Amino acid sequence: MQSQLGNPGDVTIRFSDDPSRMNWLRPDHPYAAVSTPSGIESTVHMLRDGDTIVTTVQLGNATSKTITTAVGDIGITLPLEDRYYDETGDDYSIEHHCNAHLFCGGACSWVLALRMSGKAPHLGLVFTEGAIADYSTSRDFVKYSNDRGCFVLHPEAMEFAPGQTRTISWTIFPCASRKDFFVQAATRSRFIDAQWNTTVTFPGKSVTLTIRPSFKLSATDSVTVNGIPASANSDGTYTFTYTPNEADVHTHDVYRDRVGERIFTIQVGDRTLRTRLFVSAPIDELLARRTRFIAHNQQYRGTDQHLKGAYLPYDNEDGRQYYYAGDDKGNVINDYNAGRERVGMGLLIAAYLRALDRGVISDGSGDDLSDIFRAFRGDEPTASLRDELADSLRDYRAFVEREIVDTTTGEVFNDAPRDNSYRRLYNAPWFATLYVELYRLSGDVEDLRIACRIIRWFYEQGSFRFYPIELPVLALCDELNAAGEVALRDEMRDLFVRHARELASLGLHYPKHEVNYEQSIVAPATSVILQTAALTGDRELLRAGFEQLHVLDQFNGCQPDAYLHEVAIRHWDGFWFGKLKEYGDTFPHYWSGLTGNLFDLAAKLLSSSKFADDDAAGAALTEVRGDNDTEFDGVTAVEDTVSDERDATVTAYRSRAIASHRALLQMFFPEGTASCAYVFPFSVNGERTHVADPMANDQDWALYFMVRHMLEAEQSAK
């Protein structure tokens, strides 16, 4: 695509008060290049006024016949610097790149690009004319997971009479925070700010939408949601309440092809905005059906003795298990094997069994229809769900100890049969976590000792500067302490402290892992440091952990859309773990829940008596907020009702943790099936996406996080 404003790199956007002099546009794609169907002509103009930049695209029908365009027919490039590499090679800096959050919701669409380091100024973009329906990405596949791509914005479907022109225009400006972005958006356009109190809900659970128009309504104007009048409030806002109909919970939207999705169109005068909710099956029912589906359909019971008992990926299109680990010529395929992330299914079932035993979760409905059909045929009654899952977990444990974990040395293998031809450090903490969960279920202290051997082996591989996902610092040490295993507790604590201090010493200079930079590099840094701060009371680690949390926060979206709200940016998982092999933004993806876990941990730390006797937590907050006069992101929603800043932050973090975890429910379907990733853009490199990948693979970590949180909440309440 060619831009009338110049070649790639000709247009730059730098803000005058930015000490880093970041160019917000990547130099390898043109800015505001327009693609149209034949017969539609375009002109592009850009006007700068200091740091404010107005770009206008005029589209016109140059034919003698009417032309109608569908979403996707017209594209406008927006090459924001959201990638994990640049032309400097090893000098890649998070000071010069951003996490771009796009909201394509009609006339009041917007973009908020947050500098990866979290330091202001950030970039705001708000549309002032025209309406945007969706976006695509154009990626460099040579860069694999490190290139999110150039964004291509798609206007809504339009009709052009002969000679008719239409305008798409937007304003770009610097902003100091999420809150400042919305304040400026309201002054720079006829803006509608619409926020749900939750974007994921359940049958019979009411949700409330708050609508804040930035402009005065005329006497004849009204505010409606899907044609229904919203209620006016004295402060100039409007509210709309929606209660899902229990008799019609799971809809099938033909255009979006999503179960449980609800789209709401807000009309304020002549301005419109579209927002989206997701109605999930009740959590007890969802967990029962999902765990039973795993036990019935994803546990291997075939003739391969090495795979017996393994939990495997499942192809929902073909209705069968899928296993592929490469060939005998050294071509290793890791993400469909029997080890690695698939342990999430074992973690879910172990935690779910414990939740059933403690009464935290009811049995749900399980597989009622199958049970009814069996009874009708006169078959023997089926075992209870708990018994089925216990048997399944027993078989899985046998597989793990035969093929994946050497319980004597602690070595963790990449795949069956005890295959470590591809060595991967991520695997060890996950299986250590599994043995902590098995201990919590059985009470057998040998499980804790196995977990310790795995952790010891992990560090023997030189892992003190590695960024492990879900390292069980607190879980393992707390259980060792409760079991009276003092020597092992002290040994593990010393290893964790050394690791945390190493990561803290690296600060925001992240080494490359499987991806050069990503949310699940910053999340492990935050997790290891903050968990160790909680374990030891170390104030310096607390400060270092909150610095990491602030960087992690920049990945999370704040759009009024169930796919995007409190969902972290990830854009490669569908390719590596899915059937469709599609790159592109995966909104949501289960590792997004890592951020929710850490929001919850932050709330616990800030309300902990361990840090109440000095100002360490307050100092951490001050460092995160910086010297500017903006409010800490996430606090603003509750600051008006809670006077104490720390209490406000705790409340906000807890709320955001819940939202982060709930968003992941969109990956699970009422019949018990699941998807490993939802590829969100309209298209990627011209191929239509916006689809749930048909492969169920590693997504059950999401439900494990939710069940674990329920169990922790139940324990804390005692």
C-alpha positions in Angstrom: 0.0 0.0 0.0 1.2 3.5 -0.9 0.6 6.6 1.2 0.0 10.1 -0.3 2.0 11.3 2.7 5.2 9.6 1.6 7.1 6.4 1.7 7.6 4.2 4.8 9.6 6.2 7.3 8.8 9.6 5.8 6.2 10.5 8.4 7.3 10.5 12.1 5.5 11.3 15.3 7.6 12.5 18.2 6.2 14.5 21.1 8.1 17.6 22.2 8.3 16.8 26.0 9.4 13.2 25.5 13.0 12.9 26.8 13.4 9.6 24.8 12.4 11.3 21.5 10.5 8.1 20.6 9.1 7.9 17.0 5.7 6.3 17.5 5.5 5.1 13.8 7.6 2.2 12.7 9.7 3.0 9.6 8.9 -0.1 7.5 5.2 0.7 6.7 3.6 3.8 5.3 1.4 6.0 7.5 -2.3 6.5 6.4 -1.9 4.5 3.2 -5.4 3.7 1.8 -6.6 0.7 -0.1 -10.1 0.8 -1.7 -12.2 -1.1 -4.2 -11.9 0.0 -7.9 -14.0 3.1 -8.4 -13.4 4.6 -4.9 -10.7 7.2 -4.9 -9.0 8.7 -1.8 -7.0 11.7 -0.7 -5.1 12.1 2.5 -4.1 15.2 4.4 -2.2 15.7 7.6 -2.1 18.9 9.7 0.3 19.4 12.7 -0.3 21.9 15.5 2.4 21.4 18.0 2.0 17.9 19.3 -1.6 17.6 18.0 -1.8 15.8 14.6 -5.0 15.7 12.5 -5.2 13.3 9.7 -8.1 13.3 7.2 -9.0 10.7 4.6 -11.6 11.6 1.9 -13.2 8.7 0.0 -15.1 9.4 -3.1 -17.1 7.4 -5.7 -15.6 8.3 -9.1 -18.0 6.2 -11.1 -21.5 6.7 -12.5 -23.0 3.9 -10.4 -23.6 3.4 -6.7 -20.9 1.5 -4.8 -21.5 -0.2 -1.5 -18.5 -1.4 0.5 -18.3 -4.1 3.1 -16.2 -4.1 6.2 -12.7 -5.0 5.1 -13.0 -3.5 1.6 -11.3 -0.3 2.7 -8.1 -0.3 4.7 -6.1 2.6 6.3 -2.7 1.8 7.7 -1.6 2.8 11.2 2.0 1.6 11.7 2.4 2.0 15.4 5.7 0.9 16.9 4.3 -2.2 18.5 6.9 -4.9 17.9 9.7 -6.7 19.7 12.6 -5.9 17.4 13.9 -2.9 15.5 16.7 -1.9 13.3 19.1 -1.4 16.2 19.2 -5.2 16.8 20.3 -6.0 20.3 19.7 -2.4 21.5 15.9 -2.9 21.4 14.4 -0.6 24.1 11.0 -0.6 25.7 11.4 3.2 25.9 11.0 3.4 22.1 8.1 0.9 21.6 4.5 0.7 22.6 1.6 -1.6 23.4 -1.2 -0.5 21.1 -4.8 -0.9 22.4 -7.4 -0.5 19.6 -11.1 0.0 20.0 -13.0 -0.3 16.8 -16.5 0.5 18.0 -18.1 2.8 15.4 -18.0 6.6 15.4 -16.3 6.8 18.8 -13.5 4.5 18.0 -10.1 5.1 19.5 -6.5 3.9 20.0 -4.4 4.2 23.1 -0.7 3.3 22.6 1.1 2.9 26.0 4.8 3.2 26.0 6.1 -0.3 27.0 8.1 1.1 29.9 5.0 2.8 31.3 6.6 6.3 31.2 4.6 9.2 29.8 3.9 10.6 27.3 1.8 8.0 25.7 -0.1 8.3 22.4 -3.8 8.8 22.1 -5.9 8.7 18.9 -9.6 9.5 18.7 -11.8 9.5 15.6 -13.7 12.7 14.9 -15.4 11.8 11.6 -16.4 8.5 10.1 -16.8 5.2 11.9 -14.3 2.3 12.3 -15.7 -1.3 12.4 -12.6 -3.5 12.8 -8.9 -3.8 12.2 -6.5 -6.2 10.5 -2.7 -6.7 10.8 0.0 -7.0 8.2 2.9 -9.0 9.7 6.4 -9.9 8.7 6.3 -13.7 9.2 10.1 -13.8 9.0 10.1 -12.2 12.4 7.8 -15.0 13.8 6.4 -14.0 17.2 8.3 -10.7 17.4 6.2 -8.7 14.9 2.7 -7.7 15.8 2.4 -6.1 12.4 1.1 -2.9 10.9 -2.5 -2.1 11.8 -5.0 -1.7 9.0 -8.2 0.1 10.1 -11.5 -0.8 8.4 -14.3 1.7 8.2 -17.9 0.5 8.6 -19.9 -0.7 5.6 -20.9 2.3 3.5 -22.9 3.3 0.4 -21.5 5.8 -2.1 -23.8 7.4 -4.6 -22.1 8.5 -7.8 -19.8 11.4 -7.0 -20.5 11.1 -3.3 -17.6 11.6 -0.8 -17.2 10.5 2.8 -14.6 11.5 5.4 -12.6 9.5 7.9 -10.6 11.8 10.3 -8.7 11.3 13.5 -6.7 13.3 16.0 -3.4 12.2 17.6 -2.2 13.7 20.9 0.2 12.9 23.8 -1.4 11.8 27.0 -0.1 11.0 30.5 -2.2 8.0 31.5 -5.3 6.0 30.7 -7.4 8.5 32.6 -5.8 11.5 30.9 -6.5 9.8 27.5 -10.3 9.7 28.2 -10.3 13.2 29.5 -8.6 14.5 26.4 -10.7 12.3 24.1 -13.8 14.0 25.6 -12.5 17.5 24.8 -11.1 16.7 21.4 -14.2 15.0 19.9 -17.9 14.4 20.4 -16.9 11.4 22.5 -19.0 8.7 24.2 -17.2 6.9 27.0 -19.1 3.7 27.8 -18.0 1.3 30.6 -19.6 -1.9 31.8 -19.1 -2.8 35.5 -18.1 -6.2 34.0 -17.8 -7.4 30.5 -18.2 -11.1 31.3 -21.3 -12.2 33.2 -23.5 -15.2 33.8 -27.2 -16.1 33.3 -29.4 -14.1 35.6 -26.6 -11.8 36.7 -27.3 -8.2 35.9 -24.6 -5.9 34.5 -24.7 -2.1 34.3 -23.4 0.1 31.5 -22.5 3.7 32.3 -22.6 6.1 29.4 -20.8 9.5 29.5 -21.3 11.7 26.4 -18.8 14.6 26.2 -21.3 16.8 24.3 -24.7 18.4 25.1 -27.8 16.7 23.8 -30.5 18.7 22.0 -34.0 18.6 23.3 -34.9 16.0 20.6 -31.8 13.8 21.2 -32.1 10.6 23.2 -29.7 8.0 24.6 -30.5 4.4 23.7 -28.9 1.0 23.9 -30.1 -1.4 21.2 -33.1 0.9 20.8 -34.0 0.9 24.5 -33.8 4.2 26.3 -31.1 4.5 29.0 -31.8 6.1 32.3 -30.6 9.7 32.8 -28.6 10.6 36.0 -28.1 13.9 37.7 -24.4 14.0 36.9 -25.0 13.9 33.1 -24.3 10.2 32.7 -26.8 7.5 31.6 -27.1 4.0 32.8 -28.4 0.8 31.2 -28.9 -2.5 32.9 -28.9 -5.8 31.2 -29.9 -9.2 32.7 -29.1 -12.3 30.5 -32.2 -14.4 29.8 -31.6 -17.8 31.4 -33.8 -19.4 28.8 -31.6 -18.1 25.9 -28.1 -18.0 27.3 -25.9 -19.3 24.5 -26.6 -17.5 21.3 -25.0 -18.2 17.9 -24.1 -14.9 16.3 -23.9 -15.6 12.5 -21.4 -12.8 11.8 -19.1 -13.3 14.7 -19.7 -17.0 15.2 -19.4 -16.8 18.9 -21.3 -18.6 21.7 -22.6 -16.3 24.4 -21.6 -13.0 22.7 -23.9 -9.9 23.1 -23.4 -6.8 21.0 -24.9 -3.5 22.2 -25.2 -0.4 20.0 -25.3 2.9 21.9 -26.9 5.8 20.2 -26.4 9.3 21.6 -28.0 11.8 19.1 -26.2 11.1 15.8 -23.2 9.4 17.4 -23.0 5.7 17.8 -20.7 3.2 19.7 -20.8 -0.6 19.8 -19.7 -2.5 22.8 -19.6 -6.2 23.5 -20.4 -8.6 26.5 -19.9 -12.3 26.9 -22.4 -14.4 28.8 -20.7 -17.5 30.1 -22.2 -20.7 31.3 -22.4 -20.8 35.2 -18.9 -21.5 36.5 -19.9 -24.7 38.4 -21.5 -26.1 35.3 -18.6 -25.1 33.1 -16.0 -26.6 35.3 -17.9 -29.9 35.6 -18.4 -30.2 31.9 -14.9 -29.2 31.0 -13.2 -31.5 33.5 -15.4 -34.4 32.5 -14.6 -33.7 28.8 -10.9 -33.9 29.5 -11.2 -37.2 31.4 -13.5 -38.7 28.7 -12.0 -37.2 25.5 -8.4 -35.9 26.1 -6.8 -38.6 28.1 -5.0 -41.2 26.0 -6.1 -44.8 26.3 -4.8 -46.2 23.1 -2.1 -48.7 22.3 1.0 -46.5 22.7 2.2 -47.5 26.2 4.3 -44.4 26.5 1.3 -42.1 26.1 -1.1 -44.1 28.3 -2.7 -41.7 30.7 -1.4 -38.5 29.1 -3.7 -35.5 28.6 -3.4 -34.5 24.9 -4.6 -31.7 22.6 -8.1 -32.3 21.1 -9.2 -31.3 17.5 -12.7 -30.2 17.9 -13.3 -30.3 14.1 -12.2 -33.9 13.8 -13.5 -34.9 17.2 -10.4 -36.7 18.3 -7.1 -36.4 20.2 -4.1 -34.9 18.4 -0.4 -35.8 19.1 2.5 -34.8 16.9 6.1 -34.4 18.2 8.0 -34.3 14.9 10.0 -36.9 13.0 13.2 -39.0 13.5 15.3 -36.6 11.6 15.7 -34.1 14.4 12.6 -32.0 13.5 11.1 -31.6 16.9 7.5 -30.2 17.2 6.9 -29.3 20.8 3.5 -27.7 21.2 1.3 -30.7 20.4 3.3 -33.2 22.6 2.3 -34.9 25.9 4.3 -32.7 28.2 4.9 -29.0 28.6 1.8 -26.7 28.8 -0.6 -29.7 28.7 0.1 -30.1 32.4 -2.5 -27.4 32.8 -5.2 -30.1 32.5 -3.7 -32.1 35.3 -3.4 -28.9 37.5 -7.1 -28.1 36.8 -8.3 -31.5 37.7 -6.2 -31.7 40.9 -7.4 -28.3 42.0 -11.0 -29.0 41.0 -11.1 -32.2 43.1 -9.8 -30.3 46.1 -12.5 -27.6 45.5 -15.2 -30.3 45.4 -13.9 -31.8 48.6 -13.9 -28.5 50.4 -17.3 -27.5 49.1 -16.0 -24.4 47.3 -17.6 -25.6 44.0 -20.6 -27.8 43.5 -20.6 -30.8 41.2 -22.4 -28.7 38.5 -24.4 -30.6 35.9 -21.5 -32.6 34.5 -22.7 -34.7 31.5 -26.4 -34.9 32.4 -27.6 -35.8 28.9 -25.2 -38.7 28.6 -26.3 -40.0 32.0 -30.0 -39.8 31.0 -29.4 -41.7 27.8 -27.5 -44.4 29.6 -30.3 -44.8 32.2 -32.9 -44.9 29.4 -31.0 -47.7 27.7 -30.7 -49.6 31.0 -27.0 -49.3 31.3 -25.2 -49.4 34.6 -25.1 -46.1 36.4 -22.0 -44.1 35.7 -19.5 -43.3 38.4 -19.7 -39.9 40.1 -17.8 -37.1 38.5 -15.5 -36.9 41.5 -14.7 -40.6 41.2 -14.1 -40.3 37.4 -11.8 -37.4 37.8 -9.9 -39.1 40.7 -9.3 -42.1 38.5 -8.3 -39.9 35.6 -5.8 -38.0 37.7 -4.3 -41.2 39.1 -3.7 -42.4 35.5 -2.2 -39.0 34.6 0.1 -39.1 37.6 1.3 -42.6 36.5 2.0 -41.2 33.0 4.0 -38.3 34.5 6.1 -40.4 36.7 6.8 -42.9 34.0 7.5 -40.5 31.1 7.9 -36.9 32.2 9.4 -36.5 35.7 12.2 -38.4 37.3 11.0 -38.3 40.9 14.4 -39.3 42.2 16.5 -36.6 40.5 13.8 -34.0 39.8 14.6 -33.9 36.1 11.6 -32.8 34.0 11.5 -34.1 30.4 10.1 -32.3 27.4 8.0 -35.2 26.2 7.4 -39.0 26.4 9.3 -41.3 26.6 11.6 -39.3 28.9 12.7 -37.3 25.9 14.9 -34.2 26.7 16.4 -33.9 23.2 14.8 -30.4 23.4 15.6 -28.9 26.8 13.2 -26.3 28.1 13.4 -24.6 31.5 9.8 -23.5 31.6 8.6 -27.1 32.1 10.1 -27.7 35.6 8.2 -25.1 37.6 5.0 -26.3 36.2 5.5 -29.9 37.3 6.7 -28.7 40.7 3.4 -26.9 40.9 1.6 -30.1 40.0 3.2 -31.9 42.9 2.3 -29.1 45.3 -1.3 -29.5 44.1 -1.1 -33.3 44.5 0.2 -32.8 48.1 -2.7 -30.5 48.8 -5.1 -33.2 47.6 -3.5 -36.2 49.2 -1.5 -34.9 52.2 1.4 -37.1 51.3 4.5 -35.1 52.1 6.5 -37.1 49.6 4.8 -35.0 46.9 6.3 -31.9 48.4 9.7 -33.5 48.5 9.4 -34.4 44.8 8.4 -30.7 44.1 11.6 -29.7 45.9 13.7 -32.1 43.8 12.3 -30.5 40.7 13.1 -27.0 41.9 16.6 -28.1 42.9 17.1 -29.6 39.5 15.7 -26.4 37.8 18.3 -24.2 39.5 21.1 -26.7 38.8 20.6 -25.9 35.1 21.7 -22.3 35.8 18.2 -20.8 35.9 18.8 -17.8 38.3 18.5 -15.3 35.4 15.6 -17.2 33.7 12.1 -15.8 33.8 9.9 -18.8 34.7 6.1 -18.8 34.3 4.3 -19.8 37.5 7.2 -20.6 39.8 5.5 -21.8 43.0 7.5 -19.7 45.5 4.8 -19.1 48.1 2.8 -22.2 47.5 5.8 -24.5 48.0 7.3 -22.7 51.0 3.9 -22.3 52.7 3.2 -26.0 52.4 6.7 -27.0 53.5 6.3 -24.8 56.5 2.9 -26.3 57.4 4.2 -29.8 56.9 7.2 -29.2 59.3 9.7 -29.6 56.5 11.8 -26.7 57.9 15.2 -27.7 56.3 13.6 -28.0 52.8 11.7 -24.8 53.3 14.9 -22.9 54.1 16.7 -24.4 51.2 13.9 -23.5 48.8 13.6 -20.0 50.3 17.3 -19.4 49.7 17.1 -20.5 46.1 14.1 -18.2 45.5 15.7 -15.2 47.2 18.8 -15.6 45.0 16.6 -15.8 41.9 14.5 -12.8 42.9 17.5 -10.6 43.6 19.1 -11.6 40.2 15.9 -10.6 38.4 15.6 -7.4 40.4 19.2 -6.5 39.5 18.3 -6.7 35.8 15.5 -4.2 36.3 13.7 -3.4 33.0 16.5 -4.9 30.8 14.9 -8.1 29.9 16.9 -10.9 28.2 15.4 -12.6 25.2 13.5 -15.8 25.7 11.3 -17.8 23.3 10.1 -14.3 22.2 12.3 -11.3 22.4 9.9 -9.5 24.8 6.4 -10.2 25.9 3.8 -10.1 28.6 4.9 -13.5 29.9 8.5 -12.3 30.4 7.4 -9.3 32.5 4.8 -11.4 34.4 7.4 -13.9 35.6 9.8 -11.1 36.7 6.9 -9.5 38.7 5.8 -12.9 40.1 9.2 -14.1 41.3 10.1 -10.8 42.9 6.8 -10.1 44.5 6.2 -13.6 45.8 9.7 -13.5 47.3 9.0 -10.1 48.9 5.8 -11.7 50.4 7.8 -14.7 51.6 10.7 -12.7 53.2 9.3 -9.2 53.9 12.1 -7.7 51.8 11.2 -4.0 51.2 13.6 -3.6 48.3 12.1 -6.6 46.5 8.7 -5.1 47.1 9.7 -1.9 45.3 11.4 -3.8 42.5 8.3 -6.0 42.0 5.9 -3.0 41.8 8.2 -1.5 39.2 7.8 -4.6 37.1 4.0 -4.6 37.7 3.7 -1.1 36.3 5.4 -2.3 33.1 3.2 -5.4 33.0 0.1 -3.2 33.3 0.9 -1.5 30.0 -0.1 -4.8 28.2 -3.7 -4.7 29.5 -6.5 -3.2 27.5 -9.3 -1.0 28.9 -11.7 -1.2 26.0 -15.4 -1.8 26.7 -15.3 -5.1 24.9 -15.2 -8.6 26.4 -12.4 -9.7 24.1 -10.2 -6.8 25.1 -11.0 -5.5 28.6 -8.2 -6.5 31.1 -6.8 -8.8 28.4 -3.1 -8.7 27.8 -1.6 -8.2 24.3 -0.3 -11.5 22.9 -0.2 -12.2 19.1 1.5 -15.5 18.2 -0.1 -18.3 20.3 -2.6 -19.3 17.7 0.3 -20.2 15.3 2.3 -22.3 17.7 -0.6 -24.1 19.6 -3.5 -24.0 17.2 -4.8 -26.0 14.3 -5.2 -23.1 11.9 -1.6 -22.0 12.4 -2.6 -18.3 12.4 -0.5 -15.5 13.7 -2.4 -12.5 15.0 -3.7 -10.9 18.2 -5.0 -13.7 20.5 -7.7 -11.9 22.5 -8.1 -13.6 24.9 -5.3 -16.1 25.6 -5.0 -17.9 28.9 -1.5 -16.5 29.8 -3.3 -13.2 30.0 -4.5 -14.5 33.4 -0.9 -14.3 34.7 -1.5 -10.5 35.0 -4.7 -11.2 36.9 -2.8 -13.4 39.3 -0.4 -10.6 40.0 -3.0 -8.0 40.4 -4.4 -10.2 43.1 -1.0 -10.7 44.7 -0.4 -6.9 44.6 -3.7 -6.4 46.5 -2.7 -8.9 49.1 0.7 -7.3 49.6 -0.7 -3.8 49.9 -3.1 -4.9 52.5 -0.7 -7.2 54.4 0.3 -6.4 57.9 3.9 -7.4 56.9 4.3 -4.1 55.1 2.0 -2.0 57.3 4.7 -1.0 59.8 6.6 1.2 57.4 6.2 3.0 54.1 7.7 0.4 51.8 4.4 -0.3 50.0 3.7 3.4 49.8 7.1 4.0 48.4 6.5 1.3 45.8 3.3 3.0 44.7 5.0 6.4 44.5 7.8 4.9 42.3 5.2 3.3 40.1 3.2 6.5 39.7 6.2 8.6 39.0 6.6 12.3 39.5 3.7 13.5 37.4 0.4 14.5 38.8 -1.6 11.7 37.2 -3.5 9.0 39.0 -2.3 5.5 39.3 -3.9 3.4 36.5 -6.6 1.3 37.8 -7.4 3.4 40.9 -9.6 5.9 39.1 -12.7 3.8 38.9 -12.9 3.7 42.7 -11.1 6.8 43.9 -14.3 8.8 44.3 -15.7 6.4 46.8 -12.6 5.3 48.8 -10.6 8.0 50.4 -7.4 6.2 51.4 -5.1 5.7 48.4 -3.8 2.3 49.4 -7.4 1.0 50.0 -8.4 2.3 46.6 -5.5 0.6 45.0 -6.2 -2.7 46.7 -9.9 -2.5 45.6 -8.9 -1.7 42.1 -6.4 -4.5 41.8 -8.9 -7.0 43.1 -11.5 -5.9 40.7 -9.0 -6.0 37.8 -7.9 -9.5 38.8 -11.4 -10.8 38.6 -12.0 -9.1 35.2 -8.7 -10.6 33.9 -9.7 -14.1 34.9 -13.3 -13.8 33.7 -12.2 -12.7 30.3 -10.7 -16.1 29.8 -14.0 -17.9 30.1 -14.6 -17.0 26.4 -12.2 -19.9 25.6 -14.6 -22.5 27.0 -17.9 -23.7 25.6 -21.0 -25.1 27.3 -20.6 -28.7 26.1 -17.1 -28.9 27.6 -15.0 -28.2 24.6 -12.4 -25.4 24.5 -10.2 -23.3 22.2 -6.5 -22.7 22.7 -6.7 -19.2 21.2 -9.1 -16.6 19.7 -7.4 -14.9 16.8 -9.1 -11.5 17.1 -8.3 -9.3 14.0 -10.6 -9.1 11.0 -7.8 -10.6 9.0 -4.0 -11.3 9.1 -2.0 -10.7 6.0 -5.2 -10.8 4.0 -6.5 -14.1 5.4 -9.9 -13.8 7.3 -9.6 -14.5 11.0 -11.6 -13.4 14.0 -12.1 -17.0 14.9 -11.7 -19.4 17.8 -9.1 -22.0 16.8 -10.6 -25.5 16.7 -7.7 -27.0 18.7 -8.1 -27.4 22.5 -4.5 -27.5 23.7 -3.1 -25.6 26.7 -6.0 -23.3 27.7 -7.0 -25.1 30.9 -4.5 -23.0 32.9 -7.2 -20.3 32.7 -9.7 -22.5 34.7 -6.9 -23.6 37.0 -6.2 -20.0 37.9 -9.9 -19.4 38.7 -10.3 -22.5 40.8 -7.0 -21.8 42.7 -8.2 -18.3 43.4 -11.5 -19.6 44.8 -9.6 -22.0 47.1 -7.3 -19.3 48.3 -10.2 -17.0 49.0 -11.9 -19.7 51.0 -8.8 -20.3 53.0 -8.3 -16.6 53.6 -11.9 -16.3 54.9 -11.2 -18.7 57.7 
